[in-house]
Amino acid sequence: MACALCGIDPLTQIDHSATTTPLTADSVLIVDGVFAFRPEIDAYWDFRIWLDVDAELSVRRGAVRDQDWAGSDAESIHRDRYLVAERLYLAESDPLPRMDVIIDNTVFDRPRLMTGDR
């Protein structure tokens, strides 16, 4: 059994899916993906973790992080593309009720486990 650790790199558009690493029966695979709980793939996950952060804070963080490659367009890319896509995803897939754990990631270096009552 093997796993590709990267599919298509979103920045370079290079497909790395042919590069795999071996897995054993007791391997634990952690998948990080923006739309990882879409209905067509949601059934593959044994445990779901949601990192919760305010939309505006997410836009600010993304703009700072992507400044090097996006330049002055970084904030608008996050606000007008990524944030819009996230809102559509939440409305269509409604992933939050299926989460095993929700972590408040407002303070980046101090994540906080949230209770089930959101």
Biopython code that builds the backbone (N, CA, C, O; Angstrom):
import numpy as np
from Bio.PDB.StructureBuilder import StructureBuilder

atoms = [
    (1, "MET", "N", (0.847, -1.159, 0.000)),
    (1, "MET", "CA", (0.000, 0.000, 0.000)),
    (1, "MET", "C", (0.903, 1.236, 0.000)),
    (1, "MET", "O", (1.945, 1.254, 0.655)),
    (2, "ALA", "N", (0.490, 2.268, -0.743)),
    (2, "ALA", "CA", (1.279, 3.495, -0.832)),
    (2, "ALA", "C", (0.342, 4.689, -0.926)),
    (2, "ALA", "O", (-0.845, 4.544, -1.218)),
    (3, "CYS", "N", (0.892, 5.862, -0.677)),
    (3, "CYS", "CA", (0.095, 7.088, -0.691)),
    (3, "CYS", "C", (0.894, 8.206, -1.344)),
    (3, "CYS", "O", (2.089, 8.357, -1.092)),
    (4, "ALA", "N", (0.226, 8.985, -2.182)),
    (4, "ALA", "CA", (0.839, 10.196, -2.736)),
    (4, "ALA", "C", (0.641, 11.299, -1.704)),
    (4, "ALA", "O", (-0.490, 11.565, -1.295)),
    (5, "LEU", "N", (1.714, 11.937, -1.282)),
    (5, "LEU", "CA", (1.624, 12.960, -0.254)),
    (5, "LEU", "C", (1.234, 14.326, -0.819)),
    (5, "LEU", "O", (0.904, 15.249, -0.074)),
    (6, "CYS", "N", (1.278, 14.436, -2.126)),
    (6, "CYS", "CA", (0.900, 15.691, -2.776)),
    (6, "CYS", "C", (0.301, 15.359, -4.129)),
    (6, "CYS", "O", (0.832, 14.527, -4.865)),
    (7, "GLY", "N", (-0.786, 16.001, -4.449)),
    (7, "GLY", "CA", (-1.375, 15.854, -5.781)),
    (7, "GLY", "C", (-0.810, 16.945, -6.673)),
    (7, "GLY", "O", (0.388, 16.978, -6.953)),
    (8, "ILE", "N", (-1.668, 17.819, -7.107)),
    (8, "ILE", "CA", (-1.233, 18.946, -7.931)),
    (8, "ILE", "C", (-0.939, 20.125, -7.022)),
    (8, "ILE", "O", (-1.799, 20.567, -6.261)),
    (9, "ASP", "N", (0.276, 20.626, -7.109)),
    (9, "ASP", "CA", (0.683, 21.780, -6.325)),
    (9, "ASP", "C", (-0.129, 22.982, -6.793)),
    (9, "ASP", "O", (-0.087, 23.320, -7.976)),
    (10, "PRO", "N", (-0.875, 23.642, -5.887)),
    (10, "PRO", "CA", (-1.743, 24.740, -6.321)),
    (10, "PRO", "C", (-0.989, 25.971, -6.824)),
    (10, "PRO", "O", (-1.547, 26.772, -7.573)),
    (11, "LEU", "N", (0.255, 26.126, -6.426)),
    (11, "LEU", "CA", (1.022, 27.290, -6.872)),
    (11, "LEU", "C", (1.724, 27.054, -8.197)),
    (11, "LEU", "O", (1.751, 27.931, -9.061)),
    (12, "THR", "N", (2.293, 25.859, -8.355)),
    (12, "THR", "CA", (3.072, 25.588, -9.576)),
    (12, "THR", "C", (2.280, 24.803, -10.611)),
    (12, "THR", "O", (2.662, 24.751, -11.780)),
    (13, "GLN", "N", (1.175, 24.190, -10.183)),
    (13, "GLN", "CA", (0.352, 23.325, -11.032)),
    (13, "GLN", "C", (1.111, 22.076, -11.496)),
    (13, "GLN", "O", (0.720, 21.443, -12.477)),
    (14, "ILE", "N", (2.178, 21.725, -10.803)),
    (14, "ILE", "CA", (2.929, 20.507, -11.104)),
    (14, "ILE", "C", (2.254, 19.335, -10.405)),
    (14, "ILE", "O", (1.924, 19.415, -9.222)),
    (15, "ASP", "N", (2.053, 18.251, -11.140)),
    (15, "ASP", "CA", (1.408, 17.051, -10.602)),
    (15, "ASP", "C", (2.465, 16.161, -9.954)),
    (15, "ASP", "O", (3.365, 15.662, -10.629)),
    (16, "HIS", "N", (2.349, 15.967, -8.647)),
    (16, "HIS", "CA", (3.291, 15.138, -7.884)),
    (16, "HIS", "C", (2.682, 13.797, -7.503)),
    (16, "HIS", "O", (3.273, 13.061, -6.713)),
    (17, "SER", "N", (1.524, 13.465, -8.042)),
    (17, "SER", "CA", (0.802, 12.274, -7.592)),
    (17, "SER", "C", (1.526, 10.957, -7.881)),
    (17, "SER", "O", (1.201, 9.937, -7.273)),
    (18, "ALA", "N", (2.484, 10.957, -8.781)),
    (18, "ALA", "CA", (3.233, 9.727, -9.064)),
    (18, "ALA", "C", (4.290, 9.444, -7.992)),
    (18, "ALA", "O", (4.800, 8.326, -7.911)),
    (19, "THR", "N", (4.620, 10.441, -7.175)),
    (19, "THR", "CA", (5.596, 10.259, -6.098)),
    (19, "THR", "C", (4.844, 9.769, -4.873)),
    (19, "THR", "O", (4.023, 10.488, -4.305)),
    (20, "THR", "N", (5.135, 8.529, -4.470)),
    (20, "THR", "CA", (4.405, 7.932, -3.356)),
    (20, "THR", "C", (5.338, 7.519, -2.233)),
    (20, "THR", "O", (6.553, 7.426, -2.405)),
    (21, "THR", "N", (4.742, 7.277, -1.092)),
    (21, "THR", "CA", (5.471, 6.773, 0.063)),
    (21, "THR", "C", (4.747, 5.522, 0.556)),
    (21, "THR", "O", (3.518, 5.468, 0.518)),
    (22, "PRO", "N", (5.485, 4.527, 1.013)),
    (22, "PRO", "CA", (4.828, 3.296, 1.455)),
    (22, "PRO", "C", (4.041, 3.500, 2.753)),
    (22, "PRO", "O", (4.398, 4.328, 3.591)),
    (23, "LEU", "N", (2.970, 2.729, 2.897)),
    (23, "LEU", "CA", (2.158, 2.734, 4.108)),
    (23, "LEU", "C", (2.140, 1.331, 4.697)),
    (23, "LEU", "O", (2.290, 0.339, 3.984)),
    (24, "THR", "N", (1.954, 1.268, 5.995)),
    (24, "THR", "CA", (1.778, -0.017, 6.664)),
    (24, "THR", "C", (0.346, -0.079, 7.191)),
    (24, "THR", "O", (-0.388, 0.908, 7.143)),
    (25, "ALA", "N", (-0.034, -1.233, 7.687)),
    (25, "ALA", "CA", (-1.399, -1.415, 8.181)),
    (25, "ALA", "C", (-1.720, -0.483, 9.351)),
    (25, "ALA", "O", (-2.884, -0.144, 9.566)),
    (26, "ASP", "N", (-0.704, -0.065, 10.108)),
    (26, "ASP", "CA", (-0.949, 0.817, 11.259)),
    (26, "ASP", "C", (-0.610, 2.282, 10.970)),
    (26, "ASP", "O", (-0.495, 3.085, 11.895)),
    (27, "SER", "N", (-0.451, 2.628, 9.703)),
    (27, "SER", "CA", (-0.165, 4.017, 9.339)),
    (27, "SER", "C", (-1.341, 4.927, 9.666)),
    (27, "SER", "O", (-2.502, 4.527, 9.581)),
    (28, "VAL", "N", (-1.018, 6.141, 10.036)),
    (28, "VAL", "CA", (-2.018, 7.184, 10.259)),
    (28, "VAL", "C", (-1.776, 8.257, 9.212)),
    (28, "VAL", "O", (-0.677, 8.801, 9.111)),
    (29, "LEU", "N", (-2.791, 8.554, 8.449)),
    (29, "LEU", "CA", (-2.689, 9.552, 7.392)),
    (29, "LEU", "C", (-3.514, 10.761, 7.794)),
    (29, "LEU", "O", (-4.709, 10.641, 8.063)),
    (30, "ILE", "N", (-2.882, 11.923, 7.836)),
    (30, "ILE", "CA", (-3.569, 13.165, 8.146)),
    (30, "ILE", "C", (-3.673, 13.954, 6.851)),
    (30, "ILE", "O", (-2.662, 14.250, 6.214)),
    (31, "VAL", "N", (-4.886, 14.292, 6.467)),
    (31, "VAL", "CA", (-5.137, 14.994, 5.218)),
    (31, "VAL", "C", (-5.556, 16.416, 5.537)),
    (31, "VAL", "O", (-6.472, 16.641, 6.328)),
    (32, "ASP", "N", (-4.890, 17.367, 4.923)),
    (32, "ASP", "CA", (-5.226, 18.773, 5.078)),
    (32, "ASP", "C", (-5.793, 19.250, 3.757)),
    (32, "ASP", "O", (-5.115, 19.210, 2.730)),
    (33, "GLY", "N", (-7.025, 19.697, 3.784)),
    (33, "GLY", "CA", (-7.625, 20.153, 2.543)),
    (33, "GLY", "C", (-8.758, 21.122, 2.814)),
    (33, "GLY", "O", (-9.548, 20.932, 3.739)),
    (34, "VAL", "N", (-8.829, 22.153, 2.006)),
    (34, "VAL", "CA", (-9.831, 23.195, 2.202)),
    (34, "VAL", "C", (-11.251, 22.651, 2.050)),
    (34, "VAL", "O", (-12.137, 23.020, 2.821)),
    (35, "PHE", "N", (-11.473, 21.793, 1.083)),
    (35, "PHE", "CA", (-12.816, 21.261, 0.844)),
    (35, "PHE", "C", (-12.839, 19.750, 1.087)),
    (35, "PHE", "O", (-13.473, 19.006, 0.338)),
    (36, "ALA", "N", (-12.155, 19.309, 2.120)),
    (36, "ALA", "CA", (-11.952, 17.884, 2.375)),
    (36, "ALA", "C", (-13.206, 17.135, 2.787)),
    (36, "ALA", "O", (-13.206, 15.904, 2.811)),
    (37, "PHE", "N", (-14.275, 17.852, 3.112)),
    (37, "PHE", "CA", (-15.482, 17.173, 3.584)),
    (37, "PHE", "C", (-16.614, 17.249, 2.568)),
    (37, "PHE", "O", (-17.790, 17.177, 2.926)),
    (38, "ARG", "N", (-16.245, 17.397, 1.297)),
    (38, "ARG", "CA", (-17.260, 17.348, 0.232)),
    (38, "ARG", "C", (-17.902, 15.963, 0.250)),
    (38, "ARG", "O", (-17.240, 14.980, 0.584)),
    (39, "PRO", "N", (-19.178, 15.875, -0.104)),
    (39, "PRO", "CA", (-19.888, 14.592, -0.017)),
    (39, "PRO", "C", (-19.201, 13.443, -0.758)),
    (39, "PRO", "O", (-19.244, 12.306, -0.289)),
    (40, "GLU", "N", (-18.579, 13.708, -1.884)),
    (40, "GLU", "CA", (-17.987, 12.622, -2.674)),
    (40, "GLU", "C", (-16.735, 12.013, -2.039)),
    (40, "GLU", "O", (-16.318, 10.927, -2.442)),
    (41, "ILE", "N", (-16.126, 12.684, -1.058)),
    (41, "ILE", "CA", (-14.946, 12.108, -0.397)),
    (41, "ILE", "C", (-15.090, 12.038, 1.118)),
    (41, "ILE", "O", (-14.225, 11.472, 1.787)),
    (42, "ASP", "N", (-16.142, 12.588, 1.666)),
    (42, "ASP", "CA", (-16.316, 12.662, 3.116)),
    (42, "ASP", "C", (-16.321, 11.287, 3.784)),
    (42, "ASP", "O", (-15.853, 11.154, 4.915)),
    (43, "ALA", "N", (-16.827, 10.291, 3.124)),
    (43, "ALA", "CA", (-16.921, 8.954, 3.727)),
    (43, "ALA", "C", (-15.554, 8.300, 3.969)),
    (43, "ALA", "O", (-15.470, 7.309, 4.694)),
    (44, "TYR", "N", (-14.503, 8.831, 3.383)),
    (44, "TYR", "CA", (-13.175, 8.233, 3.539)),
    (44, "TYR", "C", (-12.514, 8.578, 4.875)),
    (44, "TYR", "O", (-11.526, 7.944, 5.246)),
    (45, "TRP", "N", (-13.025, 9.550, 5.592)),
    (45, "TRP", "CA", (-12.365, 10.021, 6.808)),
    (45, "TRP", "C", (-12.909, 9.319, 8.043)),
    (45, "TRP", "O", (-14.120, 9.174, 8.212)),
    (46, "ASP", "N", (-11.998, 8.888, 8.899)),
    (46, "ASP", "CA", (-12.370, 8.246, 10.158)),
    (46, "ASP", "C", (-12.561, 9.271, 11.270)),
    (46, "ASP", "O", (-13.313, 9.040, 12.216)),
    (47, "PHE", "N", (-11.881, 10.392, 11.151)),
    (47, "PHE", "CA", (-11.914, 11.419, 12.198)),
    (47, "PHE", "C", (-11.771, 12.769, 11.525)),
    (47, "PHE", "O", (-10.887, 12.959, 10.690)),
    (48, "ARG", "N", (-12.642, 13.714, 11.886)),
    (48, "ARG", "CA", (-12.673, 15.010, 11.212)),
    (48, "ARG", "C", (-12.368, 16.131, 12.205)),
    (48, "ARG", "O", (-12.972, 16.215, 13.275)),
    (49, "ILE", "N", (-11.411, 16.995, 11.825)),
    (49, "ILE", "CA", (-11.038, 18.145, 12.651)),
    (49, "ILE", "C", (-11.268, 19.407, 11.828)),
    (49, "ILE", "O", (-10.834, 19.497, 10.679)),
    (50, "TRP", "N", (-11.946, 20.367, 12.416)),
    (50, "TRP", "CA", (-12.205, 21.645, 11.750)),
    (50, "TRP", "C", (-11.437, 22.730, 12.493)),
    (50, "TRP", "O", (-11.588, 22.880, 13.705)),
    (51, "LEU", "N", (-10.612, 23.490, 11.768)),
    (51, "LEU", "CA", (-9.947, 24.651, 12.348)),
    (51, "LEU", "C", (-10.835, 25.851, 12.079)),
    (51, "LEU", "O", (-11.037, 26.237, 10.928)),
    (52, "ASP", "N", (-11.361, 26.436, 13.136)),
    (52, "ASP", "CA", (-12.320, 27.527, 13.018)),
    (52, "ASP", "C", (-11.610, 28.863, 13.196)),
    (52, "ASP", "O", (-10.845, 29.061, 14.140)),
    (53, "VAL", "N", (-11.882, 29.777, 12.265)),
    (53, "VAL", "CA", (-11.326, 31.129, 12.363)),
    (53, "VAL", "C", (-12.292, 32.073, 11.651)),
    (53, "VAL", "O", (-12.914, 31.705, 10.655)),
    (54, "ASP", "N", (-12.410, 33.279, 12.168)),
    (54, "ASP", "CA", (-13.262, 34.298, 11.574)),
    (54, "ASP", "C", (-12.847, 34.558, 10.123)),
    (54, "ASP", "O", (-11.660, 34.553, 9.799)),
    (55, "ALA", "N", (-13.830, 34.784, 9.263)),
    (55, "ALA", "CA", (-13.573, 34.973, 7.830)),
    (55, "ALA", "C", (-12.609, 36.136, 7.566)),
    (55, "ALA", "O", (-11.693, 36.008, 6.754)),
    (56, "GLU", "N", (-12.807, 37.246, 8.236)),
    (56, "GLU", "CA", (-11.937, 38.410, 8.005)),
    (56, "GLU", "C", (-10.506, 38.138, 8.457)),
    (56, "GLU", "O", (-9.552, 38.552, 7.800)),
    (57, "LEU", "N", (-10.364, 37.446, 9.575)),
    (57, "LEU", "CA", (-9.021, 37.079, 10.040)),
    (57, "LEU", "C", (-8.364, 36.131, 9.048)),
    (57, "LEU", "O", (-7.166, 36.233, 8.786)),
    (58, "SER", "N", (-9.138, 35.218, 8.502)),
    (58, "SER", "CA", (-8.619, 34.294, 7.495)),
    (58, "SER", "C", (-8.116, 35.052, 6.260)),
    (58, "SER", "O", (-7.055, 34.737, 5.722)),
    (59, "VAL", "N", (-8.876, 36.037, 5.824)),
    (59, "VAL", "CA", (-8.467, 36.851, 4.669)),
    (59, "VAL", "C", (-7.165, 37.577, 4.981)),
    (59, "VAL", "O", (-6.247, 37.592, 4.161)),
    (60, "ARG", "N", (-7.084, 38.176, 6.157)),
    (60, "ARG", "CA", (-5.851, 38.907, 6.526)),
    (60, "ARG", "C", (-4.644, 37.971, 6.596)),
    (60, "ARG", "O", (-3.576, 38.293, 6.076)),
    (61, "ARG", "N", (-4.812, 36.827, 7.231)),
    (61, "ARG", "CA", (-3.701, 35.873, 7.326)),
    (61, "ARG", "C", (-3.263, 35.390, 5.946)),
    (61, "ARG", "O", (-2.070, 35.328, 5.650)),
    (62, "GLY", "N", (-4.235, 35.052, 5.111)),
    (62, "GLY", "CA", (-3.911, 34.570, 3.773)),
    (62, "GLY", "C", (-3.215, 35.621, 2.936)),
    (62, "GLY", "O", (-2.291, 35.310, 2.186)),
    (63, "ALA", "N", (-3.658, 36.874, 3.062)),
    (63, "ALA", "CA", (-3.045, 37.959, 2.297)),
    (63, "ALA", "C", (-1.585, 38.156, 2.702)),
    (63, "ALA", "O", (-0.718, 38.361, 1.852)),
    (64, "VAL", "N", (-1.324, 38.093, 4.000)),
    (64, "VAL", "CA", (0.059, 38.223, 4.474)),
    (64, "VAL", "C", (0.894, 37.039, 3.995)),
    (64, "VAL", "O", (2.006, 37.216, 3.500)),
    (65, "ARG", "N", (0.356, 35.841, 4.144)),
    (65, "ARG", "CA", (1.088, 34.631, 3.768)),
    (65, "ARG", "C", (1.418, 34.595, 2.278)),
    (65, "ARG", "O", (2.503, 34.165, 1.889)),
    (66, "ASP", "N", (0.477, 35.048, 1.444)),
    (66, "ASP", "CA", (0.632, 34.926, -0.009)),
    (66, "ASP", "C", (1.148, 36.190, -0.688)),
    (66, "ASP", "O", (1.148, 36.284, -1.916)),
    (67, "GLN", "N", (1.579, 37.143, 0.097)),
    (67, "GLN", "CA", (2.086, 38.404, -0.445)),
    (67, "GLN", "C", (3.230, 38.195, -1.429)),
    (67, "GLN", "O", (3.305, 38.889, -2.443)),
    (68, "ASP", "N", (4.119, 37.250, -1.144)),
    (68, "ASP", "CA", (5.292, 37.039, -2.003)),
    (68, "ASP", "C", (4.919, 36.642, -3.425)),
    (68, "ASP", "O", (5.545, 37.110, -4.376)),
    (69, "TRP", "N", (3.911, 35.787, -3.587)),
    (69, "TRP", "CA", (3.571, 35.351, -4.940)),
    (69, "TRP", "C", (2.407, 36.128, -5.547)),
    (69, "TRP", "O", (2.297, 36.211, -6.771)),
    (70, "ALA", "N", (1.527, 36.706, -4.703)),
    (70, "ALA", "CA", (0.349, 37.396, -5.237)),
    (70, "ALA", "C", (0.491, 38.914, -5.226)),
    (70, "ALA", "O", (-0.282, 39.617, -5.876)),
    (71, "GLY", "N", (1.465, 39.413, -4.498)),
    (71, "GLY", "CA", (1.697, 40.851, -4.451)),
    (71, "GLY", "C", (0.480, 41.607, -3.934)),
    (71, "GLY", "O", (-0.166, 41.183, -2.976)),
    (72, "SER", "N", (0.179, 42.715, -4.567)),
    (72, "SER", "CA", (-0.920, 43.577, -4.111)),
    (72, "SER", "C", (-2.294, 42.947, -4.332)),
    (72, "SER", "O", (-3.294, 43.458, -3.827)),
    (73, "ASP", "N", (-2.357, 41.854, -5.074)),
    (73, "ASP", "CA", (-3.633, 41.158, -5.302)),
    (73, "ASP", "C", (-3.963, 40.146, -4.204)),
    (73, "ASP", "O", (-5.043, 39.556, -4.213)),
    (74, "ALA", "N", (-3.045, 39.940, -3.260)),
    (74, "ALA", "CA", (-3.224, 38.874, -2.261)),
    (74, "ALA", "C", (-4.533, 39.005, -1.491)),
    (74, "ALA", "O", (-5.251, 38.018, -1.335)),
    (75, "GLU", "N", (-4.856, 40.191, -1.009)),
    (75, "GLU", "CA", (-6.085, 40.322, -0.229)),
    (75, "GLU", "C", (-7.321, 40.090, -1.088)),
    (75, "GLU", "O", (-8.247, 39.406, -0.652)),
    (76, "SER", "N", (-7.359, 40.636, -2.283)),
    (76, "SER", "CA", (-8.546, 40.447, -3.126)),
    (76, "SER", "C", (-8.701, 38.994, -3.558)),
    (76, "SER", "O", (-9.824, 38.513, -3.709)),
    (77, "ILE", "N", (-7.595, 38.293, -3.759)),
    (77, "ILE", "CA", (-7.674, 36.863, -4.092)),
    (77, "ILE", "C", (-8.362, 36.108, -2.949)),
    (77, "ILE", "O", (-9.234, 35.269, -3.177)),
    (78, "HIS", "N", (-7.957, 36.420, -1.731)),
    (78, "HIS", "CA", (-8.546, 35.731, -0.582)),
    (78, "HIS", "C", (-9.984, 36.165, -0.337)),
    (78, "HIS", "O", (-10.832, 35.332, -0.020)),
    (79, "ARG", "N", (-10.267, 37.435, -0.476)),
    (79, "ARG", "CA", (-11.619, 37.930, -0.207)),
    (79, "ARG", "C", (-12.594, 37.553, -1.326)),
    (79, "ARG", "O", (-13.703, 37.097, -1.049)),
    (80, "ASP", "N", (-12.197, 37.736, -2.569)),
    (80, "ASP", "CA", (-13.115, 37.587, -3.702)),
    (80, "ASP", "C", (-13.139, 36.191, -4.312)),
    (80, "ASP", "O", (-14.068, 35.843, -5.040)),
    (81, "ARG", "N", (-12.131, 35.406, -4.019)),
    (81, "ARG", "CA", (-12.097, 34.045, -4.576)),
    (81, "ARG", "C", (-12.236, 32.990, -3.486)),
    (81, "ARG", "O", (-13.199, 32.224, -3.466)),
    (82, "TYR", "N", (-11.254, 32.961, -2.575)),
    (82, "TYR", "CA", (-11.234, 31.909, -1.573)),
    (82, "TYR", "C", (-12.384, 32.026, -0.579)),
    (82, "TYR", "O", (-13.011, 31.019, -0.248)),
    (83, "LEU", "N", (-12.671, 33.225, -0.102)),
    (83, "LEU", "CA", (-13.742, 33.404, 0.862)),
    (83, "LEU", "C", (-15.105, 33.087, 0.236)),
    (83, "LEU", "O", (-15.958, 32.475, 0.879)),
    (84, "VAL", "N", (-15.302, 33.498, -0.996)),
    (84, "VAL", "CA", (-16.551, 33.185, -1.704)),
    (84, "VAL", "C", (-16.696, 31.672, -1.873)),
    (84, "VAL", "O", (-17.774, 31.119, -1.656)),
    (85, "ALA", "N", (-15.611, 31.009, -2.258)),
    (85, "ALA", "CA", (-15.648, 29.550, -2.427)),
    (85, "ALA", "C", (-15.926, 28.856, -1.093)),
    (85, "ALA", "O", (-16.675, 27.880, -1.045)),
    (86, "GLU", "N", (-15.334, 29.350, -0.025)),
    (86, "GLU", "CA", (-15.559, 28.766, 1.300)),
    (86, "GLU", "C", (-17.028, 28.900, 1.705)),
    (86, "GLU", "O", (-17.614, 27.954, 2.232)),
    (87, "ARG", "N", (-17.612, 30.047, 1.465)),
    (87, "ARG", "CA", (-19.024, 30.246, 1.827)),
    (87, "ARG", "C", (-19.939, 29.320, 1.020)),
    (87, "ARG", "O", (-20.902, 28.776, 1.558)),
    (88, "LEU", "N", (-19.641, 29.145, -0.253)),
    (88, "LEU", "CA", (-20.428, 28.210, -1.077)),
    (88, "LEU", "C", (-20.284, 26.785, -0.549)),
    (88, "LEU", "O", (-21.265, 26.052, -0.422)),
    (89, "TYR", "N", (-19.060, 26.415, -0.249)),
    (89, "TYR", "CA", (-18.781, 25.082, 0.280)),
    (89, "TYR", "C", (-19.558, 24.835, 1.576)),
    (89, "TYR", "O", (-20.178, 23.783, 1.737)),
    (90, "LEU", "N", (-19.525, 25.792, 2.488)),
    (90, "LEU", "CA", (-20.239, 25.638, 3.755)),
    (90, "LEU", "C", (-21.744, 25.508, 3.531)),
    (90, "LEU", "O", (-22.408, 24.698, 4.179)),
    (91, "ALA", "N", (-22.271, 26.303, 2.620)),
    (91, "ALA", "CA", (-23.710, 26.256, 2.341)),
    (91, "ALA", "C", (-24.121, 24.941, 1.674)),
    (91, "ALA", "O", (-25.174, 24.385, 1.989)),
    (92, "GLU", "N", (-23.296, 24.449, 0.760)),
    (92, "GLU", "CA", (-23.645, 23.246, 0.009)),
    (92, "GLU", "C", (-23.329, 21.953, 0.761)),
    (92, "GLU", "O", (-24.099, 20.995, 0.692)),
    (93, "SER", "N", (-22.210, 21.918, 1.473)),
    (93, "SER", "CA", (-21.766, 20.670, 2.106)),
    (93, "SER", "C", (-22.107, 20.581, 3.593)),
    (93, "SER", "O", (-22.212, 19.481, 4.136)),
    (94, "ASP", "N", (-22.278, 21.717, 4.252)),
    (94, "ASP", "CA", (-22.611, 21.768, 5.671)),
    (94, "ASP", "C", (-21.755, 20.796, 6.490)),
    (94, "ASP", "O", (-22.294, 19.902, 7.142)),
    (95, "PRO", "N", (-20.427, 20.961, 6.464)),
    (95, "PRO", "CA", (-19.552, 19.981, 7.108)),
    (95, "PRO", "C", (-19.502, 20.062, 8.631)),
    (95, "PRO", "O", (-19.185, 19.062, 9.276)),
    (96, "LEU", "N", (-19.800, 21.198, 9.221)),
    (96, "LEU", "CA", (-19.580, 21.377, 10.660)),
    (96, "LEU", "C", (-20.325, 20.380, 11.547)),
    (96, "LEU", "O", (-19.748, 19.930, 12.536)),
    (97, "PRO", "N", (-21.553, 20.014, 11.254)),
    (97, "PRO", "CA", (-22.220, 19.032, 12.126)),
    (97, "PRO", "C", (-21.534, 17.661, 12.149)),
    (97, "PRO", "O", (-21.783, 16.873, 13.061)),
    (98, "ARG", "N", (-20.689, 17.364, 11.182)),
    (98, "ARG", "CA", (-20.022, 16.051, 11.116)),
    (98, "ARG", "C", (-18.634, 16.050, 11.768)),
    (98, "ARG", "O", (-17.966, 15.016, 11.782)),
    (99, "MET", "N", (-18.203, 17.170, 12.295)),
    (99, "MET", "CA", (-16.863, 17.250, 12.872)),
    (99, "MET", "C", (-16.775, 16.497, 14.196)),
    (99, "MET", "O", (-17.689, 16.543, 15.019)),
    (100, "ASP", "N", (-15.659, 15.805, 14.379)),
    (100, "ASP", "CA", (-15.380, 15.145, 15.650)),
    (100, "ASP", "C", (-14.793, 16.147, 16.639)),
    (100, "ASP", "O", (-15.027, 16.063, 17.845)),
    (101, "VAL", "N", (-14.024, 17.095, 16.106)),
    (101, "VAL", "CA", (-13.374, 18.113, 16.922)),
    (101, "VAL", "C", (-13.395, 19.431, 16.157)),
    (101, "VAL", "O", (-13.176, 19.468, 14.946)),
    (102, "ILE", "N", (-13.665, 20.513, 16.889)),
    (102, "ILE", "CA", (-13.552, 21.851, 16.319)),
    (102, "ILE", "C", (-12.557, 22.611, 17.182)),
    (102, "ILE", "O", (-12.676, 22.662, 18.406)),
    (103, "ILE", "N", (-11.575, 23.198, 16.514)),
    (103, "ILE", "CA", (-10.529, 23.943, 17.212)),
    (103, "ILE", "C", (-10.628, 25.400, 16.820)),
    (103, "ILE", "O", (-10.615, 25.739, 15.637)),
    (104, "ASP", "N", (-10.727, 26.270, 17.828)),
    (104, "ASP", "CA", (-10.712, 27.712, 17.593)),
    (104, "ASP", "C", (-9.262, 28.100, 17.308)),
    (104, "ASP", "O", (-8.394, 27.970, 18.172)),
    (105, "ASN", "N", (-9.013, 28.572, 16.101)),
    (105, "ASN", "CA", (-7.659, 28.904, 15.676)),
    (105, "ASN", "C", (-7.486, 30.421, 15.538)),
    (105, "ASN", "O", (-6.653, 30.884, 14.760)),
    (106, "THR", "N", (-8.273, 31.188, 16.292)),
    (106, "THR", "CA", (-8.196, 32.644, 16.235)),
    (106, "THR", "C", (-6.812, 33.133, 16.640)),
    (106, "THR", "O", (-6.212, 33.961, 15.956)),
    (107, "VAL", "N", (-6.313, 32.617, 17.753)),
    (107, "VAL", "CA", (-4.958, 32.960, 18.203)),
    (107, "VAL", "C", (-4.068, 31.832, 17.707)),
    (107, "VAL", "O", (-4.066, 30.736, 18.266)),
    (108, "PHE", "N", (-3.314, 32.112, 16.654)),
    (108, "PHE", "CA", (-2.588, 31.079, 15.922)),
    (108, "PHE", "C", (-1.707, 30.207, 16.813)),
    (108, "PHE", "O", (-1.686, 28.987, 16.653)),
    (109, "ASP", "N", (-0.993, 30.805, 17.729)),
    (109, "ASP", "CA", (-0.085, 30.014, 18.564)),
    (109, "ASP", "C", (-0.737, 29.535, 19.866)),
    (109, "ASP", "O", (-0.055, 29.032, 20.759)),
    (110, "ARG", "N", (-2.067, 29.695, 19.966)),
    (110, "ARG", "CA", (-2.805, 29.206, 21.127)),
    (110, "ARG", "C", (-4.147, 28.647, 20.703)),
    (110, "ARG", "O", (-5.184, 29.194, 21.081)),
    (111, "PRO", "N", (-4.157, 27.576, 19.931)),
    (111, "PRO", "CA", (-5.440, 26.975, 19.513)),
    (111, "PRO", "C", (-6.220, 26.517, 20.742)),
    (111, "PRO", "O", (-5.643, 26.122, 21.756)),
    (112, "ARG", "N", (-7.549, 26.582, 20.624)),
    (112, "ARG", "CA", (-8.403, 26.247, 21.771)),
    (112, "ARG", "C", (-9.474, 25.258, 21.319)),
    (112, "ARG", "O", (-10.180, 25.493, 20.338)),
    (113, "LEU", "N", (-9.581, 24.167, 22.038)),
    (113, "LEU", "CA", (-10.600, 23.170, 21.759)),
    (113, "LEU", "C", (-11.957, 23.758, 22.121)),
    (113, "LEU", "O", (-12.170, 24.235, 23.236)),
    (114, "MET", "N", (-12.879, 23.713, 21.146)),
    (114, "MET", "CA", (-14.217, 24.254, 21.383)),
    (114, "MET", "C", (-15.146, 23.150, 21.847)),
    (114, "MET", "O", (-14.915, 21.976, 21.556)),
    (115, "THR", "N", (-16.187, 23.517, 22.560)),
    (115, "THR", "CA", (-17.178, 22.544, 22.998)),
    (115, "THR", "C", (-18.147, 22.294, 21.840)),
    (115, "THR", "O", (-18.120, 23.001, 20.833)),
    (116, "GLY", "N", (-18.981, 21.303, 21.993)),
    (116, "GLY", "CA", (-19.921, 20.947, 20.952)),
    (116, "GLY", "C", (-21.048, 21.942, 20.749)),
    (116, "GLY", "O", (-21.795, 21.817, 19.778)),
    (117, "ASP", "N", (-21.204, 22.936, 21.635)),
    (117, "ASP", "CA", (-22.334, 23.857, 21.523)),
    (117, "ASP", "C", (-22.049, 25.073, 20.654)),
    (117, "ASP", "O", (-22.922, 25.930, 20.516)),
    (118, "ARG", "N", (-20.903, 25.181, 20.083)),
    (118, "ARG", "CA", (-20.489, 26.280, 19.201)),
    (118, "ARG", "C", (-21.166, 27.561, 19.584)),
    (118, "ARG", "O", (-20.939, 28.592, 18.952)),
]
sb = StructureBuilder()
sb.init_structure("model")
sb.init_model(0)
sb.init_chain("A")
sb.init_seg("    ")
for serial, (resi, resn, name, xyz) in enumerate(atoms, 1):
    if name == "N":
        sb.init_residue(resn, " ", resi, " ")
    sb.init_atom(name, np.array(xyz, "f"), 0.0, 1.0, " ", f" {name:<3s}", serial, name[0])
structure = sb.get_structure()
